[in-house]
């Protein structure tokens, strides 16, 4: 199952909800979101800095990742971003593919 790195930050409303309910409830909500589309939450951490939350989620496909992102972002309390992660073996496959490309200006 493909893995995705997720990261995000809370709005003021989201921070108030976090203060009220605590961190464990937010992790449970992330797990529920993953499971609802056939996935699994691997890691979930709170962070200091630009992002308030980071983690790894296993999801069946990109459409499932997009669905999770759309629902979370539409709620407005958390700005959710995802990045597709590649295994070393997938990168091996990518390096063996032949690609035709013309750089700009050539």
trRosetta pair geometry for C-beta under 8 A, 3 or more apart (Angstrom, degrees):
i j d omega theta_ij theta_ji phi_ij phi_ji
1 39 7.0 159 169 -124 141 75
1 40 7.6 92 89 24 156 102
1 58 4.5 70 106 179 124 108
1 59 6.8 173 170 70 108 19
1 60 6.1 -60 -139 -98 102 41
2 58 7.1 150 83 -152 40 63
2 59 6.2 -33 76 67 91 71
2 60 7.5 42 30 143 92 13
2 61 6.7 91 21 -105 128 31
2 62 7.5 -7 71 -55 163 64
2 65 7.8 -65 98 -42 124 129
2 84 6.6 -33 177 -148 126 93
2 85 7.5 150 179 56 77 74
3 42 7.0 -3 -134 -7 110 149
3 56 5.8 -7 -172 -172 111 103
3 57 7.2 149 -156 77 61 38
3 58 5.6 -38 -98 -95 68 68
3 85 4.4 -38 93 59 97 123
4 56 7.2 153 78 -155 44 55
4 57 5.1 -23 63 64 95 88
4 58 7.8 161 17 -94 77 21
4 59 5.9 1 1 15 123 114
4 65 5.3 141 -68 -119 160 129
4 82 4.7 -7 176 -166 127 111
4 83 6.5 148 -164 69 72 42
4 84 6.0 -42 -106 -102 80 43
4 85 6.2 -174 -101 1 23 92
5 54 7.3 -12 -177 -169 90 91
5 55 7.6 166 -155 89 53 35
5 56 6.0 -31 -101 -98 57 69
5 82 7.0 144 76 -159 50 56
5 83 4.4 -14 58 59 101 102
5 85 5.6 102 -25 -57 90 111
6 53 7.6 -12 116 118 95 98
6 54 7.0 167 91 -153 56 45
6 55 5.4 -12 58 63 94 81
6 56 7.5 167 16 -93 79 19
6 57 5.7 24 -9 2 123 117
6 80 6.4 -17 -166 -165 113 89
6 81 6.8 154 -154 81 62 49
6 82 5.0 -26 -97 -100 81 74
6 83 7.7 -176 -78 20 36 70
7 47 7.9 -23 -140 26 96 147
7 51 4.4 -56 -175 -128 106 149
7 53 6.8 169 -149 92 45 61
7 54 4.7 -2 -103 -105 86 78
7 55 7.8 163 -76 21 51 57
7 81 5.4 -22 66 64 80 99
7 83 7.8 18 7 -2 103 106
8 51 6.3 77 49 -147 16 95
8 52 6.7 -41 103 49 60 88
8 53 5.4 -9 59 59 82 99
8 72 7.8 -88 -90 140 171 134
8 78 5.2 61 139 170 138 94
8 79 5.1 -178 -156 86 94 57
8 80 4.5 -33 -81 -99 146 45
8 81 5.9 159 -79 14 79 74
9 50 7.0 -87 -66 154 130 56
9 51 5.8 -123 -63 -131 85 45
9 52 4.7 110 -126 -1 56 101
9 53 7.7 180 -82 21 32 78
9 78 7.2 173 87 -153 29 63
9 79 5.3 0 54 47 77 106
10 13 8.0 -141 173 72 91 53
10 14 3.3 -147 -158 101 93 121
10 15 4.6 132 117 -56 135 71
10 17 7.9 -152 -152 50 128 97
10 18 6.2 -65 -102 -17 164 134
10 52 5.1 -29 -3 39 91 168
10 53 7.8 83 -41 -10 89 107
10 77 6.5 -17 -149 160 79 73
10 78 5.5 -33 -103 -100 58 74
10 79 8.0 -150 -74 14 12 75
11 14 4.6 101 44 5 67 103
11 15 7.2 -127 94 -5 37 85
11 76 6.3 -23 3 154 156 70
11 77 5.4 -117 37 -146 106 37
11 78 7.0 -114 -1 -62 82 30
11 79 7.3 106 -50 -28 83 88
12 15 5.8 -51 -149 33 32 112
12 16 6.6 35 151 -19 63 103
13 16 5.8 -54 -153 34 32 113
13 17 6.6 32 150 -17 64 105
13 76 6.9 23 60 120 141 97
13 77 5.0 -100 99 -113 101 87
14 17 5.6 -54 -150 37 35 112
14 18 6.3 38 151 -21 66 104
14 77 3.5 132 -77 172 92 84
14 78 5.0 127 -120 -63 152 72
15 18 5.5 -51 -147 35 34 114
15 19 6.4 37 153 -20 65 103
15 52 8.0 -128 -88 -122 88 159
16 19 5.7 -52 -149 35 32 112
16 20 6.4 30 152 -18 64 108
17 20 5.6 -57 -147 38 32 112
17 21 5.9 -6 168 11 70 115
17 77 6.1 7 17 -164 143 145
18 21 6.6 -72 -130 53 22 86
18 22 7.3 56 -176 -121 56 2
18 23 6.9 33 -161 -79 96 58
18 26 6.2 2 -111 -50 89 137
21 25 4.1 -74 153 53 115 154
21 26 7.2 125 98 -42 117 79
22 25 5.6 100 70 6 78 102
22 26 7.7 -143 108 -3 47 90
23 26 5.6 -58 -155 35 43 110
23 27 6.4 41 152 -19 74 102
23 46 5.8 -74 -126 -40 132 133
24 27 5.6 -52 -150 35 36 112
24 28 6.4 38 151 -20 66 105
25 28 5.5 -51 -148 36 34 114
25 29 6.5 38 150 -22 64 103
26 29 5.5 -49 -149 33 35 114
26 30 6.6 38 151 -19 64 101
26 44 7.9 -178 112 169 87 134
26 53 7.3 -123 144 -96 134 144
27 30 5.7 -53 -152 34 34 112
27 31 6.5 35 150 -19 66 104
27 41 7.4 148 -175 146 77 159
27 44 4.6 143 -125 102 95 152
28 31 5.6 -51 -147 36 34 113
28 32 6.3 37 152 -21 65 105
29 32 5.6 -51 -146 35 32 114
29 33 6.5 36 152 -22 63 103
30 33 5.7 -51 -149 33 32 112
30 34 6.5 31 153 -17 64 104
30 41 5.3 94 121 -103 98 141
30 44 5.5 144 72 -106 153 139
30 55 6.9 63 169 60 156 162
30 57 7.4 -122 170 -88 104 123
31 34 5.8 -56 -151 37 32 111
31 35 6.2 27 155 -16 67 110
31 40 7.8 0 -145 -158 77 49
31 41 4.3 -90 -97 11 68 136
31 44 7.8 -83 -50 -31 85 146
32 35 5.8 -57 -143 41 30 109
32 36 6.2 38 156 -32 64 106
33 36 5.8 -52 -150 25 28 116
33 37 7.5 0 160 4 58 103
33 68 5.3 99 159 -139 113 104
33 71 7.2 -176 -138 84 114 130
33 72 6.8 27 -135 -64 158 109
34 37 6.9 -82 -166 45 30 90
34 39 3.9 -96 -175 93 83 104
34 40 5.6 142 141 -84 131 3
34 41 4.7 177 11 -48 154 76
34 57 5.2 -145 -101 -155 125 112
34 58 7.2 74 -168 60 126 61
34 59 6.7 -118 -143 -83 83 85
34 68 7.1 24 -86 -108 51 146
35 38 7.5 53 -165 -72 35 10
35 39 6.6 -108 -70 66 27 58
35 40 7.0 54 -78 -92 72 51
35 41 8.0 -53 -34 -11 83 89
37 59 6.3 9 101 -145 120 100
37 60 6.8 -131 141 16 89 107
37 64 4.1 144 154 -153 134 106
37 67 5.9 148 -99 79 144 130
37 68 6.2 -104 5 -56 147 100
38 59 7.5 91 81 -156 78 59
38 60 4.8 20 93 -36 123 125
38 64 6.7 -88 51 -120 97 151
39 57 6.0 43 152 167 137 95
39 58 5.2 177 -162 96 89 62
39 59 3.9 -31 -92 -101 140 58
39 60 6.3 -120 -69 -18 84 70
39 64 6.3 148 -40 146 120 139
39 68 7.8 -40 28 -55 147 144
40 57 7.3 172 87 -161 42 63
40 58 4.6 4 54 54 88 111
41 44 5.9 0 175 -42 124 114
41 55 6.8 -10 -162 157 94 140
41 56 8.0 120 -170 87 53 55
41 57 5.5 -33 -111 -111 56 83
41 58 7.9 -137 -64 24 12 75
42 55 7.1 159 68 171 75 90
42 56 4.1 -39 67 96 122 102
42 57 6.4 -161 12 -91 86 25
42 58 6.0 92 -42 -22 106 93
43 55 4.8 -169 99 -150 69 78
43 56 4.5 47 35 29 100 94
44 53 7.1 -16 -166 -166 80 105
44 55 4.2 -3 -99 -99 50 143
45 53 7.0 154 84 -154 47 57
45 54 5.4 -17 65 64 97 81
45 55 6.1 160 16 -76 69 79
46 52 6.5 -32 -151 167 78 66
46 53 5.9 -39 -108 -96 52 67
47 51 5.1 28 72 93 134 89
47 52 6.3 164 56 -173 77 14
47 53 6.5 172 14 -88 93 13
47 54 5.2 45 -29 -1 137 106
51 54 5.5 73 122 -57 143 94
53 78 7.5 -9 28 -153 134 126
56 85 7.4 -10 -134 -10 102 155
57 65 7.9 142 93 -112 120 90
57 68 7.7 -135 130 119 159 170
57 82 7.8 -64 47 -124 120 114
59 64 4.4 -170 174 101 114 121
59 65 4.9 147 78 -65 158 80
59 68 6.9 -116 -104 -6 146 139
60 64 4.9 95 49 -11 88 152
61 64 5.3 104 56 7 66 100
61 65 7.3 -124 107 -2 40 90
62 65 5.3 -53 -148 37 39 114
62 66 6.2 41 153 -21 69 103
62 84 7.1 -26 -97 -85 98 126
63 66 5.6 -51 -147 36 32 112
63 67 6.4 37 151 -23 64 104
64 67 5.6 -51 -148 33 32 114
64 68 6.5 33 154 -17 64 103
65 68 5.9 -53 -150 35 31 110
65 69 6.3 30 152 -17 64 110
65 82 5.3 -166 -179 127 114 166
65 84 7.6 -169 30 -82 179 84
66 69 5.6 -57 -146 40 32 113
66 70 6.1 35 156 -23 67 106
67 70 5.8 -53 -146 33 28 112
67 71 6.5 23 159 -15 63 107
68 71 6.2 -61 -150 38 28 106
68 72 6.2 19 159 -12 66 112
68 80 7.6 -114 130 145 84 152
68 82 7.7 84 82 -54 111 144
69 72 6.1 -62 -143 41 26 105
69 73 5.9 17 164 -11 66 115
69 80 5.3 -161 -134 106 68 116
69 81 7.7 50 -132 -117 118 22
69 82 5.6 -102 -75 -4 124 119
70 73 6.2 -63 -141 43 22 104
70 74 5.9 23 161 -22 63 114
71 74 5.9 -57 -142 35 25 112
71 75 6.8 33 155 -29 59 101
72 75 6.0 -51 -160 20 32 114
72 78 5.8 -52 172 80 101 110
72 80 4.2 44 103 -13 132 152
73 76 7.7 53 167 -66 41 37
73 78 7.6 -97 -92 89 44 67
73 79 6.6 44 -119 -134 87 47
73 80 5.3 -118 -59 38 83 97
75 78 7.0 16 77 31 112 84
86 90 4.2 -127 -167 88 94 128
86 91 5.4 111 128 -54 126 84
86 94 7.3 -3 -169 -18 155 139
87 90 4.7 101 51 4 76 100
87 91 7.2 -138 96 -2 44 84
88 91 5.5 -54 -151 37 36 113
88 92 6.5 46 147 -26 66 99
89 92 5.3 -43 -151 28 37 118
89 93 6.8 39 150 -18 63 99
90 93 5.6 -49 -153 33 37 113
90 94 6.5 40 148 -21 65 104
91 94 5.3 -49 -147 35 37 116
91 95 6.4 38 155 -21 67 102
92 95 6.0 -57 -151 33 29 108
92 96 6.8 20 154 -14 62 110
93 96 6.0 -68 -156 37 32 108
93 97 7.0 41 150 -35 66 101
94 97 5.9 -47 -155 14 36 115
102 106 5.7 -148 -175 78 87 103
103 106 5.1 61 67 7 84 125
